[in-house]
Amino acid sequence: MNTTVAAQRNPQAASPVSNAGWRAKLLLVDDNPENLLALEAVLESPDQELVKATSGLEALRYLLEDDFAAILLDVKMPEMDGFETASLIRARRRSQHTPILFLTAFKNEEHLFRGYDLGAVDFLFKPIVPEILQSKVAVFVQLSRNAELLKRQAEVLQQAEQKFRTLLEAAPDAKVIAGPDGRIELVNECTESLFRWKRDQIIGQPLTRIVPQWSADGKTMAGQQLFGVRADGSSMPVDITSRPLDTPEGTVTILAIRDVTDRKKSEEQIRQLNAHLEQKVAERTADLTRSNEELRQFAYVVSHDLKEPLRTVGTFTQLLDERLGSSFDPESKEFLTYILGGVRRMTDLIDDLLTYSSLDANQSRFTSVDLNVSLKETLFNLHAVIQENSAIVSSDRLPEVLGDHVQLVQVLQNLIGNSIKYRSEETPRIHVAAQKQANEVVIHVSDNGIGIDPSYSEGIFKLFKRLHARQDYSGNGVGLATCRKIVQRHGGRIWVESNVGKGASFYFTIPVVSEPGSDA
């Protein structure tokens, strides 16, 4: 749009226009063919087209069809002489300004006066000197070429102006062009509709008539909301995009003005909605805080109630060992050791869970955890069930991860325990492996058990979801849901790949411990 405006104000800014391919037409009129041939020989040129007529009537017919740069007209001709022909040529609007050069063999003052009176631009006397003829004709050819160029430039400018006005009218926003003095010079239909002014009423008015806050230098206060004023005095919030354009007459300003009333209403509604949501979030946070406090209190009470029977078991086991220890055989002594170790581990686990429940679930609880140690503790906790089922548990060397040791033991204990519980007729074989991927490690627990129908690969992680009857397999459907909750808390994910009768492979990811100097 800016280029078009510049082209209107400065023709030199328009697309280049040339006379390439244009040839000047010269009309040669003489009743003597030999004279016409002589003129043709002198004036023949690649950029000139010579049209020959042997009478005034023939010349007039040519003038009905074409425009000529100049007419070389013989004065003395039969039927209609040169003066009569010139008179008829000047009578037509189209040819009344076409240059006429009279050709004559007689120097007669009466002829001269009559010729000039009819609009002749010059007289050439026979015999004609070629150089003089060429120089005189060249002047009129150049004038014609310049006139043709101006005509073409005018057509291009007219087309550009029409295109610019079409684009201006098609713009979805109000478009205003203000002159160097700040007065409105041009508007489009959207401007009329938006401000409710007629075009002829608003053109010539200062820009501040429709945008009072607009300053003479085209600047407004930073961050200031602008308002447009309609013809009836009502106002509306507007957004204005402006661009200065330097022209020979001075700097004009092109403005795009948009009514933002609906947008402002939407922004206010969004602001109110956000405030309402923030209030709801604050209330919900307060409710969650109270709920977490109640859960911590509940966990404390439950842990206290669980510790009491453990203390009783531990106390009486120790008393039994002190009283009858000497009469116990080695196997019985080992059983007592297992009982006391189990009591201690259960007490530690309850203490850890109590500590965990009293803290927010955040990354600050996570430390570097050696999964080999976690697996060793898991196998110790499952020692009895492993011995009972003659299960074989193997593992690769496991890495250190960032996590909660107690919870990772709980995940491994659930997964390995399930592999033993859902065994096939074969001896249970469980393998634990790990693979580093970017900033996380994928832990893999696979077995040769009864497997899982792939259609349940997602559902088994839901709370209380069971795939088998209680009389077939014990459990309450909490173990895998707990595993998923712990893994998600560590920022990881858990999934299973399995088929019925082909064992199961459980995978879960945990962030790996950053190496010293790494960016992780």
GIDAFEN-V340970 format. One record per residue. RES is the residue in three letters. SS is DSSP state (A for helix, B for strand, O for the rest). Layout:
RES_SS, RES_SS
//
This chain:
MET_O, ASN_A, THR_A, THR_A, VAL_A, ALA_A, ALA_A, GLN_A, ARG_A, ASN_O, PRO_A, GLN_A, ALA_A, ALA_O, SER_O, PRO_O, VAL_O, SER_O, ASN_O, ALA_O, GLY_O, TRP_O, ARG_O, ALA_B, LYS_B, LEU_B, LEU_B, LEU_B, VAL_B, ASP_O, ASP_O, ASN_O, PRO_A, GLU_A, ASN_A, LEU_A, LEU_A, ALA_A, LEU_A, GLU_A, ALA_A, VAL_A, LEU_A, GLU_O, SER_B, PRO_O, ASP_O, GLN_B, GLU_B, LEU_B, VAL_B, LYS_B, ALA_B, THR_O, SER_O, GLY_A, LEU_A, GLU_A, ALA_A, LEU_A, ARG_A, TYR_A, LEU_A, LEU_A, GLU_A, ASP_O, ASP_O, PHE_O, ALA_O, ALA_B, ILE_B, LEU_B, LEU_B, ASP_B, VAL_O, LYS_O, MET_O, PRO_O, GLU_O, MET_O, ASP_O, GLY_A, PHE_A, GLU_A, THR_A, ALA_A, SER_A, LEU_A, ILE_A, ARG_A, ALA_A, ARG_O, ARG_O, ARG_O, SER_O, GLN_O, HIS_O, THR_O, PRO_B, ILE_B, LEU_B, PHE_B, LEU_B, THR_B, ALA_O, PHE_O, LYS_O, ASN_O, GLU_A, GLU_A, HIS_A, LEU_A, PHE_A, ARG_A, GLY_A, TYR_A, ASP_A, LEU_O, GLY_O, ALA_O, VAL_O, ASP_B, PHE_B, LEU_B, PHE_B, LYS_O, PRO_O, ILE_O, VAL_O, PRO_A, GLU_A, ILE_A, LEU_A, GLN_A, SER_A, LYS_A, VAL_A, ALA_A, VAL_A, PHE_A, VAL_A, GLN_A, LEU_A, SER_A, ARG_A, ASN_A, ALA_A, GLU_A, LEU_A, LEU_A, LYS_A, ARG_A, GLN_A, ALA_A, GLU_A, VAL_A, LEU_A, GLN_A, GLN_A, ALA_A, GLU_A, GLN_A, LYS_A, PHE_A, ARG_A, THR_A, LEU_A, LEU_A, GLU_A, ALA_A, ALA_O, PRO_O, ASP_O, ALA_B, LYS_B, VAL_B, ILE_B, ALA_B, GLY_O, PRO_O, ASP_O, GLY_O, ARG_B, ILE_B, GLU_B, LEU_B, VAL_B, ASN_O, GLU_A, CYS_A, THR_A, GLU_A, SER_A, LEU_A, PHE_A, ARG_O, TRP_O, LYS_O, ARG_A, ASP_A, GLN_A, ILE_A, ILE_O, GLY_O, GLN_O, PRO_B, LEU_A, THR_A, ARG_A, ILE_O, VAL_O, PRO_O, GLN_O, TRP_O, SER_O, ALA_O, ASP_O, GLY_O, LYS_O, THR_O, MET_O, ALA_O, GLY_O, GLN_O, GLN_O, LEU_B, PHE_B, GLY_B, VAL_B, ARG_O, ALA_O, ASP_O, GLY_O, SER_O, SER_B, MET_B, PRO_B, VAL_B, ASP_B, ILE_B, THR_B, SER_B, ARG_B, PRO_B, LEU_B, ASP_B, THR_B, PRO_O, GLU_O, GLY_B, THR_B, VAL_B, THR_B, ILE_B, LEU_B, ALA_B, ILE_B, ARG_B, ASP_B, VAL_O, THR_A, ASP_A, ARG_A, LYS_A, LYS_A, SER_A, GLU_A, GLU_A, GLN_A, ILE_A, ARG_A, GLN_A, LEU_A, ASN_A, ALA_A, HIS_A, LEU_A, GLU_A, GLN_A, LYS_A, VAL_A, ALA_A, GLU_A, ARG_A, THR_A, ALA_A, ASP_A, LEU_A, THR_A, ARG_A, SER_A, ASN_A, GLU_A, GLU_A, LEU_A, ARG_A, GLN_A, PHE_A, ALA_A, TYR_A, VAL_A, VAL_A, SER_A, HIS_A, ASP_A, LEU_A, LYS_A, GLU_A, PRO_A, LEU_A, ARG_A, THR_A, VAL_A, GLY_A, THR_A, PHE_A, THR_A, GLN_A, LEU_A, LEU_A, ASP_A, GLU_A, ARG_A, LEU_A, GLY_A, SER_A, SER_A, PHE_O, ASP_O, PRO_A, GLU_A, SER_A, LYS_A, GLU_A, PHE_A, LEU_A, THR_A, TYR_A, ILE_A, LEU_A, GLY_A, GLY_A, VAL_A, ARG_A, ARG_A, MET_A, THR_A, ASP_A, LEU_A, ILE_A, ASP_A, ASP_A, LEU_A, LEU_A, THR_A, TYR_A, SER_A, SER_O, LEU_O, ASP_O, ALA_O, ASN_O, GLN_A, SER_A, ARG_A, PHE_O, THR_B, SER_B, VAL_B, ASP_B, LEU_A, ASN_A, VAL_A, SER_A, LEU_A, LYS_A, GLU_A, THR_A, LEU_A, PHE_A, ASN_A, LEU_O, HIS_A, ALA_A, VAL_A, ILE_A, GLN_A, GLU_A, ASN_A, SER_O, ALA_O, ILE_B, VAL_B, SER_B, SER_B, ASP_O, ARG_O, LEU_O, PRO_O, GLU_B, VAL_B, LEU_B, GLY_B, ASP_O, HIS_A, VAL_A, GLN_A, LEU_A, VAL_A, GLN_A, VAL_A, LEU_A, GLN_A, ASN_A, LEU_A, ILE_A, GLY_A, ASN_A, SER_A, ILE_A, LYS_A, TYR_O, ARG_O, SER_O, GLU_O, GLU_O, THR_O, PRO_O, ARG_B, ILE_B, HIS_B, VAL_B, ALA_B, ALA_B, GLN_B, LYS_B, GLN_B, ALA_O, ASN_O, GLU_B, VAL_B, VAL_B, ILE_B, HIS_B, VAL_B, SER_B, ASP_B, ASN_O, GLY_O, ILE_O, GLY_O, ILE_O, ASP_O, PRO_A, SER_A, TYR_A, SER_O, GLU_O, GLY_A, ILE_A, PHE_A, LYS_O, LEU_O, PHE_O, LYS_O, ARG_O, LEU_O, HIS_O, ALA_O, ARG_O, GLN_O, ASP_O, TYR_O, SER_O, GLY_O, ASN_O, GLY_O, VAL_O, GLY_A, LEU_A, ALA_A, THR_A, CYS_A, ARG_A, LYS_A, ILE_A, VAL_A, GLN_A, ARG_A, HIS_O, GLY_O, GLY_O, ARG_O, ILE_B, TRP_B, VAL_B, GLU_B, SER_B, ASN_O, VAL_O, GLY_O, LYS_O, GLY_O, ALA_B, SER_B, PHE_B, TYR_B, PHE_B, THR_B, ILE_B, PRO_B, VAL_B, VAL_O, SER_O, GLU_O, PRO_O, GLY_O, SER_O, ASP_O, ALA_O
//
